[in-house]
């Protein structure tokens, strides 16, 4: 039997052991919704890397006594716990660095500005910030939607009955990531059933949706519009000013915004952007046209008749005022319908919002650490039992995916290379010259993590000195 077959057999033994313990059989495999991501990932593996199982559940199953010889199970639990805390610490350090980079771009900061950054330095910090955020999203097993493909997921049919539009040319930076593309069952009344019975239907959703954006400076937007529409600077400036007036006043081009949403219907993804325009649906256009047309038509007809026979100036003025009242009422109906649209969007967006800006970073760092730990303990549970060569990693990858399918009903794309890289970086696994992967046994692995902690604490930088750092205090303008 080959090494890969033995390794696959080990994970399969865990899966079979789960059935022997009397647990319920695994549910049906969870497939990603082809309606959501099919157009974006044609020819690629559509399975997500996100493992929707808690790390505690995995630790409990993978560290059971029957899967490890002698008393190793207790050492495995200890190592898993140490690894969990160690991975959280590494992401805490990354989060501190990310928050420092983000401070000049944060719209929520209440701290005193003690340093000014030049244009080039600020541009470099912006690029570093975006790269760090995207790296964090990838580690949290989010899937990136290429900006060129963002419009593919935009639809005309809104789950909440809205017609939305977004101008993507207004963004200087834009990153859209999702995790958990699936379907949600809902019910609605159908006109075919005379609205007497409800029917069940599927709503494509993103269980998690994260966007990062920064608006273009007004000058840049004017230049881009001039080049695109071949218009004068004055005309472009007027168009840009009109577009800017539709934005919330707190959205400024100096800031980088991060937004995290939950259970967002694909058909309403447009509502998460700051420059969303709400358009009237065809049904509402016809309804308003019918009511406004009939109301104004009858008003004009009646007013014309009164004017034709009117001899009293007061009666003539009253007829004109009445016509104006009819027109004003139709205008109010138009504004009321638009307000109803905005209220519907605001109410539903309220229940989808999860976190903003620095809060998004904190959530992502926590989720990235958890995803890393889950991947690492799954891979370690194979490597610690048998000798594996790098050439057989693909089979180990498949065996872990099969374990997740058999145990939890999850059809996922396990990232074995990423997990192996982290274990090797921390010294838990080393690669020999012939490609053999040598893994520390559980007790030694726990001690090794303990040593890493001591080394990390001993090498912490001294924060009491500011040598080599220049600060510029803002002038006091409160006097």
JODAPE-V909792 format. One record per residue. N is the residue number from 1. RES is the residue in three letters. PHI is phi in whole degrees, 0 to 359 (none if undefined). Layout:
N;RES;PHI
N;RES;PHI
//
This chain:
1;UNK;none
2;UNK;285
3;UNK;300
4;UNK;296
5;UNK;295
6;UNK;296
7;UNK;296
8;UNK;298
9;UNK;295
10;UNK;297
11;UNK;294
12;UNK;297
13;UNK;298
14;UNK;297
15;UNK;296
16;UNK;294
17;UNK;298
18;UNK;298
19;UNK;292
20;UNK;290
21;UNK;281
22;UNK;90
23;UNK;285
24;UNK;292
25;UNK;297
26;UNK;294
27;UNK;289
28;UNK;297
29;UNK;300
30;UNK;268
31;UNK;258
32;UNK;292
33;UNK;284
34;UNK;295
35;UNK;295
36;UNK;273
37;UNK;246
38;UNK;299
39;UNK;290
40;UNK;269
41;UNK;231
42;UNK;294
43;UNK;83
44;UNK;248
45;UNK;289
46;UNK;278
47;UNK;290
48;UNK;275
49;UNK;266
50;UNK;296
51;UNK;257
52;UNK;281
53;UNK;227
54;UNK;292
55;UNK;294
56;UNK;297
57;UNK;295
58;UNK;293
59;UNK;300
60;UNK;296
61;UNK;286
62;UNK;285
63;UNK;254
64;UNK;289
65;UNK;302
66;UNK;289
67;UNK;263
68;UNK;229
69;UNK;287
70;UNK;57
71;UNK;258
72;UNK;294
73;UNK;302
74;UNK;292
75;UNK;290
76;UNK;296
77;UNK;299
78;UNK;295
79;UNK;296
80;UNK;301
81;UNK;293
82;UNK;298
83;UNK;298
84;UNK;300
85;UNK;293
86;UNK;295
87;UNK;292
88;UNK;297
89;UNK;295
90;UNK;297
91;UNK;284
92;UNK;297
93;UNK;295
94;UNK;295
95;UNK;293
96;UNK;300
97;UNK;295
98;UNK;295
99;UNK;295
100;UNK;294
101;UNK;294
102;UNK;281
103;UNK;308
104;UNK;292
105;UNK;251
106;UNK;278
107;UNK;281
108;UNK;252
109;UNK;293
110;UNK;243
111;UNK;263
112;UNK;289
113;UNK;283
114;UNK;250
115;UNK;211
116;UNK;258
117;UNK;248
118;UNK;290
119;UNK;300
120;UNK;293
121;UNK;294
122;UNK;292
123;UNK;296
124;UNK;295
125;UNK;294
126;UNK;295
127;UNK;296
128;UNK;294
129;UNK;297
130;UNK;297
131;UNK;297
132;UNK;293
133;UNK;294
134;UNK;293
135;UNK;296
136;UNK;295
137;UNK;295
138;UNK;296
139;UNK;293
140;UNK;277
141;UNK;64
142;UNK;274
143;UNK;253
144;UNK;277
145;UNK;257
146;UNK;301
147;UNK;307
148;UNK;291
149;UNK;253
150;UNK;301
151;UNK;292
152;UNK;294
153;UNK;267
154;UNK;279
155;UNK;230
156;UNK;275
157;UNK;271
158;UNK;265
159;UNK;297
160;UNK;262
161;UNK;80
162;UNK;243
163;UNK;249
164;UNK;244
165;UNK;217
166;UNK;232
167;UNK;266
168;UNK;283
169;UNK;286
170;UNK;277
171;UNK;261
172;UNK;276
173;UNK;229
174;UNK;209
175;UNK;225
176;UNK;236
177;UNK;229
178;UNK;226
179;UNK;212
180;UNK;85
181;UNK;276
182;UNK;211
183;UNK;242
184;UNK;235
185;UNK;276
186;UNK;222
187;UNK;232
188;UNK;208
189;UNK;273
190;UNK;244
191;UNK;296
192;UNK;295
193;UNK;256
194;UNK;58
195;UNK;62
196;UNK;270
197;UNK;235
198;UNK;264
199;UNK;243
200;UNK;270
201;UNK;214
202;UNK;265
203;UNK;244
204;UNK;294
205;UNK;226
206;UNK;257
207;UNK;297
208;UNK;224
209;UNK;225
210;UNK;236
211;UNK;232
212;UNK;238
213;UNK;211
214;UNK;218
215;UNK;285
216;UNK;290
217;UNK;300
218;UNK;301
219;UNK;297
220;UNK;294
221;UNK;295
222;UNK;296
223;UNK;297
224;UNK;295
225;UNK;292
226;UNK;298
227;UNK;290
228;UNK;283
229;UNK;260
230;UNK;54
231;UNK;247
232;UNK;284
233;UNK;296
234;UNK;295
235;UNK;294
236;UNK;296
237;UNK;297
238;UNK;294
239;UNK;295
240;UNK;296
241;UNK;297
242;UNK;295
243;UNK;293
244;UNK;294
245;UNK;293
246;UNK;277
247;UNK;278
248;UNK;301
249;UNK;298
250;UNK;280
251;UNK;276
252;UNK;236
253;UNK;288
254;UNK;280
255;UNK;252
256;UNK;249
257;UNK;250
258;UNK;235
259;UNK;227
260;UNK;235
261;UNK;233
262;UNK;236
263;UNK;48
264;UNK;274
265;UNK;299
266;UNK;302
267;UNK;290
268;UNK;239
269;UNK;296
270;UNK;299
271;UNK;289
272;UNK;276
273;UNK;269
274;UNK;286
275;UNK;257
276;UNK;291
277;UNK;252
278;UNK;264
279;UNK;254
280;UNK;284
281;UNK;289
282;UNK;300
283;UNK;299
284;UNK;291
285;UNK;298
286;UNK;295
287;UNK;296
288;UNK;293
289;UNK;295
290;UNK;294
291;UNK;292
292;UNK;292
293;UNK;295
294;UNK;292
295;UNK;295
296;UNK;292
297;UNK;298
298;UNK;295
299;UNK;296
300;UNK;294
301;UNK;298
302;UNK;294
303;UNK;293
304;UNK;298
305;UNK;295
306;UNK;293
307;UNK;294
308;UNK;295
309;UNK;254
310;UNK;285
311;UNK;242
312;UNK;264
313;UNK;302
314;UNK;293
315;UNK;294
316;UNK;296
317;UNK;296
318;UNK;297
319;UNK;295
320;UNK;293
321;UNK;297
322;UNK;298
323;UNK;295
324;UNK;297
325;UNK;294
326;UNK;296
327;UNK;297
328;UNK;296
329;UNK;296
330;UNK;293
331;UNK;294
332;UNK;295
333;UNK;300
334;UNK;297
335;UNK;293
336;UNK;296
337;UNK;293
338;UNK;295
339;UNK;297
340;UNK;298
341;UNK;300
342;UNK;295
343;UNK;295
344;UNK;299
345;UNK;295
346;UNK;295
347;UNK;297
348;UNK;287
349;UNK;295
350;UNK;301
351;UNK;278
352;UNK;267
353;UNK;291
354;UNK;243
355;UNK;201
356;UNK;230
357;UNK;52
358;UNK;298
359;UNK;298
360;UNK;296
361;UNK;300
362;UNK;296
363;UNK;297
364;UNK;294
365;UNK;298
366;UNK;295
367;UNK;290
368;UNK;296
369;UNK;298
370;UNK;294
371;UNK;296
372;UNK;299
373;UNK;297
374;UNK;297
375;UNK;295
376;UNK;290
377;UNK;287
378;UNK;295
379;UNK;291
380;UNK;299
381;UNK;297
382;UNK;271
383;UNK;293
384;UNK;284
385;UNK;261
386;UNK;221
387;UNK;281
388;UNK;238
389;UNK;258
390;UNK;303
391;UNK;294
392;UNK;254
393;UNK;297
394;UNK;300
395;UNK;287
396;UNK;297
397;UNK;304
398;UNK;295
399;UNK;293
400;UNK;292
401;UNK;298
402;UNK;292
403;UNK;298
404;UNK;296
405;UNK;290
406;UNK;292
407;UNK;274
408;UNK;242
409;UNK;72
410;UNK;252
411;UNK;264
412;UNK;242
413;UNK;256
414;UNK;285
415;UNK;263
416;UNK;289
417;UNK;294
418;UNK;295
419;UNK;295
420;UNK;296
421;UNK;300
422;UNK;291
423;UNK;296
424;UNK;288
425;UNK;298
426;UNK;272
427;UNK;83
428;UNK;286
429;UNK;235
430;UNK;234
431;UNK;254
432;UNK;279
433;UNK;299
434;UNK;272
435;UNK;90
436;UNK;290
437;UNK;262
438;UNK;263
439;UNK;243
440;UNK;294
441;UNK;294
442;UNK;308
443;UNK;296
444;UNK;293
445;UNK;295
446;UNK;295
447;UNK;297
448;UNK;297
449;UNK;296
450;UNK;300
451;UNK;294
452;UNK;299
453;UNK;299
454;UNK;300
455;UNK;295
456;UNK;297
457;UNK;293
458;UNK;291
459;UNK;261
460;UNK;299
461;UNK;291
462;UNK;280
463;UNK;272
464;UNK;274
465;UNK;251
466;UNK;239
467;UNK;298
468;UNK;85
469;UNK;250
470;UNK;255
471;UNK;235
472;UNK;238
473;UNK;278
474;UNK;290
475;UNK;296
476;UNK;281
477;UNK;253
478;UNK;277
479;UNK;288
//
